[in-house]
Amino acid sequence: MSQPILVFDSGIGGLSVLAEIRKLLPHHDYCYLFDNARLPYGELEEQELVSGCVALIDQVVERTHAAIVVVACNTASTVVLPALRATLSIPVVGVVPAIKPAAQLSKSKRIGLLATPGTVKRHYTYELISQFADDCHVELFGSSELVLMAEQKIATGQLDMARLTQVLSPIVTADLDVLVLGCTHFPMLRDELQQVLGKGVTLLDSGEAIAKRVKTLLAETKSEQQVQEDANRDSVMQAFYTKAKISEGLVSMLVDCGFSTLERITTINSNR
């Protein structure tokens, strides 16, 4: 494995971002690191979140010699990036909720942000709204349950549509025309979300924008010869997780995604 792109999340949500990156860089090597022992991140205290993420990512970067880190988690991106960039010597890309394009796209100027409780309450989120959606009415919806529902869907192939409809009922009645998916888990539920919310609500996420940023940064750090060599070989994909056990359904899904190696990373927070 040659200087992989390291994609990090609390669970499987970051796979939606990894998929977008692979569309632009199909021959690159990838590591996917998910801290599922501490899922969901939206319920952790800020300092616990920062210290745990930095220690874990630093450990895997050193082991894999990653070329770049993508923090494919909105909750972590709102607080972890400064400490992570101070620790690492390689580029770090975070996730920014798609508030700006949502405000530009909305015709009614009524938009929503669906994210974890942690992202919804961060000052950073309010700064984004003030800067890019000052002319819009913005509704904020926080849910950790949807994160777990996305994880369950991937692990078992099942989703409780009746419960999903209940969770989304405040959004249905909010009369929005654009909803920002401010958690990387939520694109995993895109079809079901669209079914409940109706075609009148446009769903936006940041996956494509992140992929373009990663491609730009790699182009700045690699020679033309290295880029050509990457284009002429098969991609190698490796996954790391922190929970003591993962379900057979999740293992099967990761293998189907192309991961050839799955390995548990032991940390002080991973004894669950």
C-alpha positions, 0 to 999 in steps of 0.5 A: 500500500503506497501512501493511502488516502485515510478517510475517518469517521465514527462509523460507516457514514464516511463511506459515502465520502470515500465513494465520491473520492474514488470516483475521481481517484479510482486507482489510489490506495485507501484506508478507512478508519471508523471509531465505532467504539465511541459511536455516536460522536454527537453525544460526546463531550468536546474534549473527549472527542478531540483527544480521542480522534487525534490520538487514533488518527495519528496512530493510523497515519504513522502506521500506514504513511497516509498522504492525506487525512479526510475527516469524513464526519461533520461532528468531528470536523467542527472541533477536531481539525485545529488540533489534528492539523497541529499534530500531523504534517500532512494535509487534513480535509474536513467536512463543511455542511453544504449551507452555502449551496443550499442557500443559493439553490433555495427558491423559497429561502426556507432551508434546513440542516439535519445533523447530529446534536453536536453539529447543530449546537456548535458555534461553527454551524451558526457562523456558517449560517450567518455568513452564507444563509443570512437571507434564509430562514434556517431550521436546525434538526439534531438526531443521533437516532438517524446515525444508528438507523444508518448503521443498522441499515448497512449491518442488517439491510433493514430499516424501520420506515415507520420510525423514520417517518416519526423522526422526520415529522418536524422536517415534513411540517417545516415547509422547506425546499432544501435540506442539508444532510449535515452528517455523512451517515445520512446519504446512506439513507438518501432514498428513504429520506426522499421517500418520506420528505417528498420530491419537493425537498432537495437533499444536499451533502458535501461528498462531491466537494470534498472529493474535488478538494482531495484531488486538488491537494494530491495534485499539488503534492505528487509529481506527474510520474507518481500520478501516472504510476497510480493510474496504472495499478489496482487500488488497495483498500484497508479498513480499521475499526475500534469496537471489539466486534463488528457484525457479519453484515458489516463485514460482508458490506465492507468486503463488497465495497472492495476492502481486502483487509479488516483489522481492529485498532485497540485504543483506550476507548475501544473496549466496548 
